[in-house]
Amino acid sequence: MNTQRYCGFSCNFVDDFLQDKHKITFDFSKVTFMDSTGLSVLVRLFKITRNLAKEFRIIEASPFIKDVFTHTKLNKIIHVQ
């Protein structure tokens, strides 16, 4: 995730919380690469949502992104479609 994408990513996340949504969904249809920095951000956001009893989902993930989650075993805690 580059800085520009991360900024948009974070702003959307905050907007969802301000609207008091119970389900936080991230559309990964345009995400083509994920490294440890991106995974770290997602884990932090997941922890926040879990502590606030909100559902955290990733949708439209490419096979590459799904493989990243599978190899890191994050697919066991984060719902990835």
MILOBA-116763 format. One record per residue: y, x, z of N, C-alpha, C in turn; residue in one letter; residue number from 1. Coordinates in steps of 0.1 Angstrom, whole numbers, m for minus. Layout:
{r {Y,X,Z},{Y,X,Z},{Y,X,Z},A,NUM}
...
END
This chain:
{r {m12,8,0},{0,0,0},{12,9,0},M,1}
{r {21,7,m10},{33,15,m9},{43,8,0},N,2}
{r {55,14,2},{65,9,12},{70,m5,7},T,3}
{r {72,m7,m5},{78,m19,m10},{68,m30,m8},Q,4}
{r {55,m28,m12},{45,m38,m9},{43,m41,5},R,5}
{r {43,m30,13},{41,m32,28},{52,m41,34},Y,6}
{r {65,m38,29},{76,m46,34},{74,m61,31},C,7}
{r {70,m64,19},{68,m78,15},{56,m84,23},G,8}
{r {46,m76,25},{34,m80,32},{38,m84,46},F,9}
{r {46,m75,53},{50,m78,67},{59,m89,68},S,10}
{r {69,m91,59},{78,m102,59},{71,m115,58},C,11}
{r {61,m116,49},{54,m128,47},{46,m132,60},N,12}
{r {41,m122,66},{33,m123,78},{42,m129,89},F,13}
{r {54,m123,91},{63,m128,101},{68,m142,98},V,14}
{r {70,m145,85},{74,m159,82},{64,m169,86},D,15}
{r {51,m166,83},{40,m175,87},{40,m177,102},D,16}
{r {42,m167,110},{42,m168,124},{54,m177,129},F,17}
{r {66,m175,122},{77,m183,126},{75,m197,123},L,18}
{r {67,m200,113},{64,m214,109},{53,m220,118},Q,19}
{r {48,m212,127},{37,m216,137},{25,m221,129},D,20}
{r {21,m214,119},{8,m217,112},{m3,m212,121},K,21}
{r {m14,m220,120},{m26,m216,127},{m36,m207,119},H,22}
{r {m33,m207,106},{m42,m199,97},{m33,m189,89},K,23}
{r {m36,m177,90},{m29,m167,83},{m38,m162,71},I,24}
{r {m33,m164,59},{m41,m160,47},{m34,m150,39},T,25}
{r {m40,m140,35},{m34,m129,27},{m41,m130,13},F,26}
{r {m33,m132,2},{m38,m132,m11},{m38,m118,m17},D,27}
{r {m50,m113,m19},{m52,m99,m24},{m54,m99,m39},F,28}
{r {m51,m109,m46},{m54,m109,m60},{m47,m98,m68},S,29}
{r {m36,m93,m63},{m29,m82,m70},{m31,m68,m63},K,30}
{r {m39,m68,m53},{m42,m55,m46},{m54,m48,m54},V,31}
{r {m51,m36,m58},{m61,m28,m66},{m66,m16,m58},T,32}
{r {m59,m12,m47},{m63,0,m40},{m60,m2,m25},F,33}
{r {m69,3,m17},{m67,2,m2},{m71,15,4},M,34}
{r {m63,21,11},{m66,33,18},{m66,31,33},D,35}
{r {m67,42,41},{m68,40,55},{m55,35,62},S,36}
{r {m44,38,55},{m31,32,60},{m31,17,59},T,37}
{r {m35,12,48},{m36,m2,45},{m46,m9,55},G,38}
{r {m57,m3,57},{m67,m8,66},{m62,m8,80},L,39}
{r {m55,2,84},{m49,3,97},{m39,m9,100},S,40}
{r {m31,m11,90},{m21,m22,91},{m28,m36,92},V,41}
{r {m39,m38,84},{m46,m50,85},{m53,m52,98},L,42}
{r {m59,m41,104},{m65,m42,117},{m55,m46,128},V,43}
{r {m43,m40,127},{m33,m43,137},{m29,m58,136},R,44}
{r {m27,m62,124},{m23,m76,122},{m34,m86,126},L,45}
{r {m47,m82,123},{m58,m90,128},{m58,m91,143},F,46}
{r {m56,m80,150},{m56,m81,164},{m45,m90,170},K,47}
{r {m33,m90,163},{m22,m99,167},{m27,m113,166},I,48}
{r {m32,m116,154},{m36,m130,151},{m48,m135,161},T,49}
{r {m57,m126,163},{m68,m129,173},{m63,m132,187},R,50}
{r {m53,m124,191},{m47,m126,205},{m39,m139,206},N,51}
{r {m34,m144,194},{m27,m156,194},{m35,m168,190},L,52}
{r {m48,m166,189},{m58,m176,185},{m55,m182,172},A,53}
{r {m52,m174,162},{m49,m178,148},{m60,m172,139},K,54}
{r {m63,m180,129},{m74,m175,119},{m67,m165,109},E,55}
{r {m74,m155,106},{m70,m144,97},{m80,m143,86},F,56}
{r {m75,m145,73},{m83,m145,62},{m77,m137,51},R,57}
{r {m86,m130,43},{m81,m124,30},{m88,m131,19},I,58}
{r {m81,m135,9},{m87,m142,m2},{m84,m135,m15},I,59}
{r {m92,m138,m25},{m90,m132,m39},{m91,m117,m39},E,60}
{r {m100,m111,m31},{m101,m97,m30},{m110,m92,m42},A,61}
{r {m107,m81,m48},{m115,m76,m59},{m128,m70,m53},S,62}
{r {m137,m68,m62},{m150,m61,m58},{m147,m48,m51},P,63}
{r {m137,m40,m56},{m134,m27,m49},{m130,m29,m35},F,64}
{r {m121,m39,m33},{m115,m41,m19},{m126,m46,m10},I,65}
{r {m135,m55,m16},{m146,m60,m8},{m155,m49,m4},K,66}
{r {m158,m39,m13},{m166,m27,m10},{m160,m19,2},D,67}
{r {m146,m17,1},{m139,m10,12},{m142,m16,25},V,68}
{r {m141,m29,26},{m143,m36,38},{m158,m35,43},F,69}
{r {m167,m36,33},{m181,m35,36},{m185,m21,41},T,70}
{r {m180,m10,35},{m183,3,39},{m177,7,52},H,71}
{r {m165,1,56},{m159,4,69},{m164,m6,79},T,72}
{r {m172,m16,75},{m178,m26,84},{m167,m36,89},K,73}
{r {m155,m35,83},{m145,m45,87},{m148,m59,83},L,74}
{r {m157,m60,73},{m161,m73,68},{m168,m81,80},N,75}
{r {m172,m74,90},{m179,m81,101},{m169,m88,110},K,76}
{r {m156,m83,110},{m146,m90,119},{m135,m97,111},I,77}
{r {m133,m93,99},{m122,m99,90},{m129,m106,79},I,78}
{r {m125,m119,78},{m131,m128,67},{m125,m124,54},H,79}
{r {m133,m119,44},{m128,m115,31},{m135,m123,21},V,80}
{r {m128,m130,12},{m134,m137,1},{m130,m130,m12},Q,81}
END
